[in-house]
Amino acid sequence: MSTQQTEKRVPLSNEKNPVALGVATAVRYNTLLKQRQGVLSTTKSKVDFFRFKRFVRAVQSPEFQKQQAKHLKDMPPIPNDINAINQIFVLLIQNQLIVPVVKMKTNVAKKQGYQIDKNTPALEVQQKAIIQPDAYYAWNFTPLNPLMPLYSILAVIAVFTIILFPLWPLWMRKGVWYLSTACLCLVGVFFGTAIVRTIIYVITWATMKQQFWLFPNLFADVGVLDSFKPVYEWEDPSKSKKGKKVKKAKTVDETVAKPTVSTTTTAPATAPTNKIEEIKDTNTSAVQSTSTTSTKRREPTIEDVAED
């Protein structure tokens, strides 16, 4: 079903409509929206944005119907009609749950101090919302996490537990002391290993042709267990130097080879064209004269140019 491009001014409302909140909650994290992140011009914070045509597909999806049954029990199902979807979308705009935006040019956004990249563009808020398939809209709404009250209660309990540490039983305080001491020992072993491996590397670098690394992947971007695999490794600096020399030689050969290719493929295109023009413009006797003169005066060929 094709979407009609319409343009309409709507008044904004500070009070949130329950129907608008229910629709926004049901469609907020729908996968069909294909949401991306951008930097909003008003707050300079990251927000999720989407296209209007993605919203239409999300509302028409079975996933939205399941979410609607949870959050909008008293509301009848939204009909599979573009006009009804447009009315729902306008309701979200009126309640300021979404805002119309356009992408800013990268050079303009960087001059204005936006921290952006290819995947996170800058978004400029528009005062007029245009309902068309490729129009961009950014979310101004985040559903409340149902577990947030539980997290708040647990945070309060943790704070009071730490404050009342002097009133803990003796066995609990001993357990905390042993646990903290064990953590400090692990940190000390880690830094000690780092210092020892550096000392060994410096000694082997000054006295041997190959350098010895203890836990070579200790600071690599790998998992915890993979950081200690392998236990040791010998590093040969000559291999890395040879690799650099080979790369440099390849680049030099490529740069030298480019001019030779261009010289052989260009230039000698005049000889055959001149002969064709002479054959077209002259009669039979003229053709015979040109053939006799061509034996005496030979035109330059591709091989002659290559030899020069």
C-alpha positions as CSV (number, residue, x, y, z in Angstrom):
1,M,0.0,0.0,0.0
2,S,1.6,3.3,-1.1
3,T,1.9,6.2,1.3
4,Q,0.6,9.6,0.3
5,Q,2.8,12.6,0.7
6,T,0.9,15.1,2.8
7,E,1.9,18.2,4.7
8,K,0.0,19.5,7.8
9,R,0.7,21.8,10.7
10,V,-0.3,20.5,14.1
11,P,-0.4,22.2,17.5
12,L,1.8,20.7,20.2
13,S,0.5,19.5,23.6
14,N,2.4,19.4,26.9
15,E,0.1,16.8,28.3
16,K,0.7,13.2,27.2
17,N,-2.1,11.3,25.6
18,P,-2.4,7.7,27.0
19,V,-3.1,6.4,23.5
20,A,0.0,8.2,22.1
21,L,2.1,6.8,25.0
22,G,0.8,3.3,24.4
23,V,1.5,3.4,20.7
24,A,5.0,4.8,21.3
25,T,5.7,2.1,23.9
26,A,4.5,-0.6,21.5
27,V,6.5,0.5,18.5
28,R,9.6,2.1,20.2
29,Y,11.9,-0.9,19.8
30,N,10.3,-2.6,16.8
31,T,13.0,-4.1,14.6
32,L,11.3,-3.0,11.4
33,L,12.0,0.7,12.3
34,K,15.7,0.0,11.5
35,Q,16.6,2.8,13.9
36,R,20.0,4.6,13.8
37,Q,21.7,6.9,16.2
38,G,22.3,10.6,15.5
39,V,23.4,13.7,17.4
40,L,20.4,16.1,18.0
41,S,21.1,19.7,17.4
42,T,19.1,21.0,20.4
43,T,20.6,18.8,23.1
44,K,23.8,17.6,21.3
45,S,23.1,14.1,22.7
46,K,22.6,10.8,20.8
47,V,19.1,9.8,19.9
48,D,17.4,7.1,17.8
49,F,15.9,8.2,14.5
50,F,14.0,6.5,11.7
51,R,12.1,7.1,8.5
52,F,8.3,7.4,8.2
53,K,7.9,4.5,5.8
54,R,9.6,2.3,8.4
55,F,7.0,3.4,11.0
56,V,4.2,2.3,8.6
57,R,5.7,-1.1,8.2
58,A,6.3,-1.5,12.0
59,V,2.6,-0.6,12.8
60,Q,1.4,-3.1,10.3
61,S,3.6,-5.9,11.7
62,P,2.4,-8.8,13.9
63,E,5.0,-7.7,16.5
64,F,3.2,-4.4,17.0
65,Q,-0.1,-6.1,17.4
66,K,1.3,-8.2,20.2
67,Q,2.7,-5.2,22.0
68,Q,-0.5,-3.3,21.4
69,A,-2.4,-6.1,23.2
70,K,-0.2,-5.5,26.3
71,H,0.0,-1.7,26.4
72,L,-3.3,-0.7,24.7
73,K,-5.9,-3.1,25.9
74,D,-8.8,-0.7,25.7
75,M,-7.9,0.6,22.3
76,P,-9.3,-1.2,19.2
77,P,-6.7,-2.5,16.7
78,I,-5.3,0.1,14.2
79,P,-6.8,-0.5,10.8
80,N,-4.4,-1.4,8.0
81,D,-5.0,1.9,6.3
82,I,-2.5,4.7,5.6
83,N,-4.9,7.4,6.7
84,A,-5.4,5.8,10.1
85,I,-1.6,5.4,10.5
86,N,-1.1,9.0,9.6
87,Q,-3.5,10.1,12.3
88,I,-1.6,8.0,14.9
89,F,1.7,9.5,13.7
90,V,0.3,13.0,13.9
91,L,-0.8,12.2,17.5
92,L,2.8,11.2,18.4
93,I,4.0,14.6,17.0
94,Q,1.4,16.5,18.9
95,N,2.5,14.9,22.2
96,Q,6.2,15.6,21.3
97,L,7.1,11.9,21.5
98,I,8.9,12.3,18.2
99,V,10.4,15.3,16.4
100,P,11.0,15.9,12.7
101,V,14.7,16.2,11.8
102,V,16.9,16.4,8.8
103,K,20.5,15.3,8.3
104,M,23.1,18.0,8.5
105,K,26.0,18.1,6.1
106,T,29.2,16.6,7.6
107,N,31.4,19.6,7.0
108,V,28.8,22.0,8.4
109,A,28.2,19.8,11.5
110,K,32.0,19.5,12.2
111,K,32.4,23.3,12.0
112,Q,29.7,23.7,14.6
113,G,31.5,21.3,17.0
114,Y,29.4,18.1,16.6
115,Q,31.2,14.9,17.4
116,I,30.0,12.8,14.5
117,D,31.1,10.0,12.2
118,K,29.8,8.1,9.2
119,N,27.4,6.1,11.3
120,T,26.3,8.9,13.6
121,P,25.2,12.0,11.7
122,A,24.1,15.3,13.1
123,L,20.3,15.9,13.1
124,E,18.7,19.4,12.9
125,V,15.3,19.7,14.4
126,Q,12.6,21.1,12.1
127,Q,9.6,23.3,13.0
128,K,7.4,21.7,10.3
129,A,6.7,18.0,10.1
130,I,6.3,16.6,6.6
131,I,4.7,13.2,6.4
132,Q,6.3,11.5,3.5
133,P,8.1,8.1,3.2
134,D,11.7,9.3,3.4
135,A,11.2,12.0,6.1
136,Y,13.3,11.5,9.2
137,Y,12.0,11.6,12.8
138,A,13.8,11.3,16.1
139,W,12.5,9.8,19.3
140,N,11.9,12.1,22.3
141,F,10.6,9.2,24.4
142,T,12.1,6.2,26.2
143,P,9.7,3.7,27.8
144,L,10.0,3.1,31.5
145,N,11.9,-0.1,32.4
146,P,9.5,-2.3,34.4
147,L,12.4,-3.5,36.6
148,M,13.5,0.0,37.5
149,P,11.6,0.1,40.9
150,L,13.3,-3.2,41.8
151,Y,16.7,-1.7,40.9
152,S,16.0,1.3,43.0
153,I,15.1,-0.8,46.0
154,L,18.3,-2.8,45.6
155,A,20.4,0.3,45.3
156,V,19.0,1.7,48.6
157,I,19.6,-1.6,50.4
158,A,23.2,-1.7,49.1
159,V,23.8,1.9,50.3
160,F,22.5,1.2,53.8
161,T,24.4,-2.1,53.9
162,I,27.7,-0.3,53.3
163,I,26.9,2.5,55.8
164,L,26.1,-0.1,58.5
165,F,29.4,-2.0,58.0
166,P,30.6,-1.4,61.6
167,L,27.4,-3.3,62.8
168,W,28.1,-6.3,60.7
169,P,28.8,-9.6,62.5
170,L,32.5,-10.4,62.9
171,W,32.5,-13.3,60.4
172,M,31.0,-11.1,57.7
173,R,33.7,-8.4,58.3
174,K,36.4,-11.0,58.1
175,G,35.0,-12.4,54.9
176,V,35.1,-8.9,53.3
177,W,38.6,-8.4,54.5
178,Y,39.8,-11.7,53.0
179,L,38.0,-10.9,49.7
180,S,39.5,-7.4,49.4
181,T,43.0,-8.7,50.2
182,A,42.7,-11.4,47.6
183,C,41.6,-8.8,45.0
184,L,44.6,-6.5,45.9
185,C,46.9,-9.5,45.6
186,L,45.6,-10.3,42.1
187,V,46.1,-6.7,41.0
188,G,49.7,-6.7,42.4
189,V,50.5,-10.0,40.6
190,F,49.2,-8.5,37.3
191,F,51.4,-5.3,37.6
192,G,54.4,-7.4,38.8
193,T,54.1,-9.7,35.8
194,A,54.0,-6.6,33.5
195,I,57.2,-5.2,35.1
196,V,59.0,-8.6,34.9
197,R,58.1,-9.2,31.3
198,T,59.4,-5.7,30.3
199,I,62.7,-6.3,32.1
200,I,63.2,-9.6,30.4
201,Y,62.4,-8.1,27.0
202,V,64.9,-5.3,27.5
203,I,67.7,-7.7,28.6
204,T,67.1,-10.0,25.6
205,W,66.9,-7.0,23.3
206,A,70.3,-5.8,24.4
207,T,72.1,-9.2,24.5
208,M,70.4,-11.4,21.9
209,K,69.3,-11.4,18.3
210,Q,65.8,-12.4,19.2
211,Q,63.7,-10.9,22.0
212,F,61.8,-13.0,24.6
213,W,58.2,-12.0,25.5
214,L,56.6,-13.5,28.6
215,F,52.8,-13.6,28.0
216,P,53.0,-11.7,24.7
217,N,49.2,-11.2,24.6
218,L,48.9,-9.8,28.1
219,F,47.8,-6.3,26.8
220,A,46.2,-7.5,23.6
221,D,42.5,-6.9,22.8
222,V,41.5,-10.5,23.6
223,G,39.7,-12.4,26.3
224,V,40.9,-12.9,29.9
225,L,42.1,-16.5,29.3
226,D,43.6,-15.7,25.9
227,S,45.7,-12.9,27.4
228,F,47.9,-15.7,29.0
229,K,48.2,-17.8,25.8
230,P,50.9,-18.5,24.8
231,V,53.0,-18.4,27.9
232,Y,56.1,-17.1,26.0
233,E,57.2,-16.2,22.5
234,W,60.5,-15.3,20.7
235,E,60.3,-12.2,18.5
236,D,62.5,-12.0,15.5
237,P,63.0,-8.3,14.4
238,S,64.6,-9.3,11.1
239,K,61.3,-10.8,9.8
240,S,59.5,-7.5,10.3
241,K,62.3,-5.5,8.6
242,K,62.2,-7.9,5.6
243,G,58.4,-7.5,5.4
244,K,58.7,-3.7,5.3
245,K,61.4,-3.9,2.6
246,V,59.3,-6.2,0.4
247,K,56.3,-3.8,0.7
248,K,58.5,-0.8,-0.2
249,A,59.9,-2.7,-3.2
250,K,56.4,-3.6,-4.4
251,T,55.2,0.0,-4.2
252,V,58.3,1.3,-6.1
253,D,57.8,-1.3,-8.9
254,E,54.2,-0.2,-9.3
255,T,55.1,3.4,-9.5
256,V,57.8,2.7,-12.1
257,A,55.6,0.5,-14.2
258,K,52.7,2.9,-14.5
259,P,54.4,5.4,-17.0
260,T,55.6,2.6,-19.3
261,V,52.1,1.3,-19.7
262,S,50.7,4.7,-20.5
263,T,53.4,5.5,-23.2
264,T,52.8,2.3,-25.1
265,T,49.0,2.6,-25.2
266,T,48.9,6.3,-26.3
267,A,50.1,8.3,-29.3
268,P,50.3,6.2,-32.5
269,A,46.8,6.5,-33.7
270,T,47.4,8.9,-36.6
271,A,48.9,6.5,-39.1
272,P,45.8,4.2,-39.8
273,T,43.4,7.2,-39.8
274,N,45.4,9.1,-42.4
275,K,45.4,6.1,-44.7
276,I,41.6,5.7,-44.4
277,E,41.0,9.4,-45.2
278,E,43.2,9.2,-48.3
279,I,41.4,6.1,-49.6
280,K,38.0,7.8,-49.1
281,D,39.0,11.1,-50.7
282,T,41.0,9.9,-53.7
283,N,40.1,7.8,-56.8
284,T,41.7,4.6,-57.9
285,S,44.8,6.2,-59.5
286,A,45.4,8.2,-56.3
287,V,45.3,5.0,-54.3
288,Q,48.0,3.5,-56.4
289,S,50.2,6.6,-56.0
290,T,49.8,6.5,-52.3
291,S,50.7,2.9,-52.2
292,T,53.9,3.5,-54.1
293,T,54.9,6.4,-52.0
294,S,54.1,4.5,-48.8
295,T,56.8,2.0,-49.6
296,K,59.3,4.8,-49.8
297,R,58.1,6.7,-46.8
298,R,56.8,4.4,-44.1
299,E,54.4,5.7,-41.4
300,P,55.5,5.3,-37.8
301,T,54.0,2.2,-36.1
302,I,53.3,1.1,-32.5
303,E,56.6,-0.9,-32.5
304,D,58.6,2.1,-33.5
305,V,57.1,4.2,-30.7
306,A,57.8,1.5,-28.2
307,E,61.5,1.3,-29.3
308,D,61.9,5.1,-29.0
